[in-house]
Amino acid sequence: MRRRSENKTRLPVAFAAILAACSAAGAASLTNKDDASQTIVVTEGGVKTEFAIAAGETVKLCDDGCFLTLPSGDRAALGGEEAVDIVNGEAVVE
């Protein structure tokens, strides 16, 4: 009987560790390689958020996928693990 209760306590701990690893691993990165700040719109889960990314700055976003809209009008659909550079106001997805 004791062995069975030990397994019950290990399962939730293991599940929590796997969940944490999966959520951290899926973020896309966005780097502004322009000389000026750029304003982008991120649509994730149906919610649009506008924010500025400074020249040379890299941010992590889109844990579960999203859409990016850049000032140039470029749009990119991200699954969550891409690297995106802003070059001359346009998106370059790697």
C-alpha positions as YAML, in Angstrom:
chain: A
units: angstrom
residues:
- id: 1
  name: MET
  ca: [0.00, 0.00, 0.00]
- id: 2
  name: ARG
  ca: [2.76, 2.43, 0.74]
- id: 3
  name: ARG
  ca: [4.25, 2.12, -2.71]
- id: 4
  name: ARG
  ca: [0.97, 3.06, -4.38]
- id: 5
  name: SER
  ca: [0.64, 6.31, -2.40]
- id: 6
  name: GLU
  ca: [4.21, 7.28, -3.30]
- id: 7
  name: ASN
  ca: [3.36, 6.93, -6.99]
- id: 8
  name: LYS
  ca: [0.32, 9.15, -6.57]
- id: 9
  name: THR
  ca: [2.43, 11.98, -5.20]
- id: 10
  name: ARG
  ca: [5.08, 11.65, -7.91]
- id: 11
  name: LEU
  ca: [2.61, 11.90, -10.80]
- id: 12
  name: PRO
  ca: [1.45, 15.50, -10.13]
- id: 13
  name: VAL
  ca: [5.04, 16.64, -9.58]
- id: 14
  name: ALA
  ca: [6.18, 15.04, -12.84]
- id: 15
  name: PHE
  ca: [3.22, 16.53, -14.73]
- id: 16
  name: ALA
  ca: [3.97, 20.02, -13.37]
- id: 17
  name: ALA
  ca: [7.61, 19.73, -14.44]
- id: 18
  name: ILE
  ca: [6.67, 18.66, -17.97]
- id: 19
  name: LEU
  ca: [4.10, 21.45, -18.27]
- id: 20
  name: ALA
  ca: [6.64, 24.06, -17.17]
- id: 21
  name: ALA
  ca: [9.23, 22.81, -19.65]
- id: 22
  name: CYS
  ca: [6.75, 22.86, -22.54]
- id: 23
  name: SER
  ca: [5.53, 26.38, -21.88]
- id: 24
  name: ALA
  ca: [9.06, 27.78, -21.62]
- id: 25
  name: ALA
  ca: [10.32, 26.07, -24.76]
- id: 26
  name: GLY
  ca: [7.73, 27.42, -27.18]
- id: 27
  name: ALA
  ca: [8.41, 31.18, -27.23]
- id: 28
  name: ALA
  ca: [9.36, 32.92, -30.47]
- id: 29
  name: SER
  ca: [12.03, 35.63, -30.46]
- id: 30
  name: LEU
  ca: [11.74, 39.00, -32.18]
- id: 31
  name: THR
  ca: [14.83, 41.15, -32.78]
- id: 32
  name: ASN
  ca: [14.70, 44.72, -34.08]
- id: 33
  name: LYS
  ca: [17.76, 45.10, -36.31]
- id: 34
  name: ASP
  ca: [16.73, 48.60, -37.43]
- id: 35
  name: ASP
  ca: [18.27, 51.81, -36.10]
- id: 36
  name: ALA
  ca: [14.91, 53.08, -34.79]
- id: 37
  name: SER
  ca: [12.20, 51.74, -32.51]
- id: 38
  name: GLN
  ca: [9.41, 49.83, -34.27]
- id: 39
  name: THR
  ca: [5.80, 49.44, -33.17]
- id: 40
  name: ILE
  ca: [4.27, 46.02, -33.77]
- id: 41
  name: VAL
  ca: [0.89, 44.45, -33.12]
- id: 42
  name: VAL
  ca: [0.78, 40.96, -31.63]
- id: 43
  name: THR
  ca: [-2.49, 39.04, -31.86]
- id: 44
  name: GLU
  ca: [-2.52, 36.07, -29.52]
- id: 45
  name: GLY
  ca: [-5.64, 34.18, -28.50]
- id: 46
  name: GLY
  ca: [-7.79, 36.78, -30.26]
- id: 47
  name: VAL
  ca: [-6.33, 39.65, -28.22]
- id: 48
  name: LYS
  ca: [-4.40, 42.41, -30.01]
- id: 49
  name: THR
  ca: [-1.55, 44.09, -28.17]
- id: 50
  name: GLU
  ca: [0.50, 46.94, -29.61]
- id: 51
  name: PHE
  ca: [4.00, 47.55, -28.30]
- id: 52
  name: ALA
  ca: [7.27, 49.23, -29.26]
- id: 53
  name: ILE
  ca: [10.50, 47.32, -29.61]
- id: 54
  name: ALA
  ca: [13.65, 49.46, -29.32]
- id: 55
  name: ALA
  ca: [16.47, 49.39, -31.86]
- id: 56
  name: GLY
  ca: [18.66, 46.33, -31.21]
- id: 57
  name: GLU
  ca: [16.22, 44.86, -28.66]
- id: 58
  name: THR
  ca: [15.20, 41.19, -28.60]
- id: 59
  name: VAL
  ca: [11.97, 40.06, -26.95]
- id: 60
  name: LYS
  ca: [10.35, 36.65, -26.39]
- id: 61
  name: LEU
  ca: [6.68, 36.32, -27.28]
- id: 62
  name: CYS
  ca: [3.99, 34.02, -28.65]
- id: 63
  name: ASP
  ca: [4.21, 31.05, -26.30]
- id: 64
  name: ASP
  ca: [1.30, 29.32, -28.03]
- id: 65
  name: GLY
  ca: [1.49, 30.89, -31.48]
- id: 66
  name: CYS
  ca: [0.36, 34.31, -32.64]
- id: 67
  name: PHE
  ca: [0.17, 36.74, -35.53]
- id: 68
  name: LEU
  ca: [2.53, 39.70, -35.90]
- id: 69
  name: THR
  ca: [1.73, 42.87, -37.83]
- id: 70
  name: LEU
  ca: [4.64, 45.23, -38.54]
- id: 71
  name: PRO
  ca: [4.51, 48.93, -39.50]
- id: 72
  name: SER
  ca: [5.27, 47.97, -43.13]
- id: 73
  name: GLY
  ca: [2.04, 45.96, -43.15]
- id: 74
  name: ASP
  ca: [3.95, 42.66, -43.15]
- id: 75
  name: ARG
  ca: [2.13, 39.91, -41.32]
- id: 76
  name: ALA
  ca: [3.64, 36.73, -39.95]
- id: 77
  name: ALA
  ca: [1.94, 33.71, -38.41]
- id: 78
  name: LEU
  ca: [4.16, 32.23, -35.69]
- id: 79
  name: GLY
  ca: [3.87, 28.78, -34.18]
- id: 80
  name: GLY
  ca: [5.97, 29.69, -31.16]
- id: 81
  name: GLU
  ca: [9.56, 28.70, -31.88]
- id: 82
  name: GLU
  ca: [10.59, 30.98, -34.75]
- id: 83
  name: ALA
  ca: [13.23, 33.68, -34.77]
- id: 84
  name: VAL
  ca: [11.98, 36.88, -36.42]
- id: 85
  name: ASP
  ca: [14.17, 39.85, -37.33]
- id: 86
  name: ILE
  ca: [12.87, 43.30, -38.20]
- id: 87
  name: VAL
  ca: [15.01, 44.61, -41.07]
- id: 88
  name: ASN
  ca: [14.09, 47.91, -42.76]
- id: 89
  name: GLY
  ca: [10.66, 47.67, -41.10]
- id: 90
  name: GLU
  ca: [9.94, 44.26, -42.59]
- id: 91
  name: ALA
  ca: [9.77, 40.81, -40.99]
- id: 92
  name: VAL
  ca: [12.36, 38.18, -41.82]
- id: 93
  name: VAL
  ca: [11.27, 34.81, -40.35]
- id: 94
  name: GLU
  ca: [13.91, 32.15, -39.83]
...
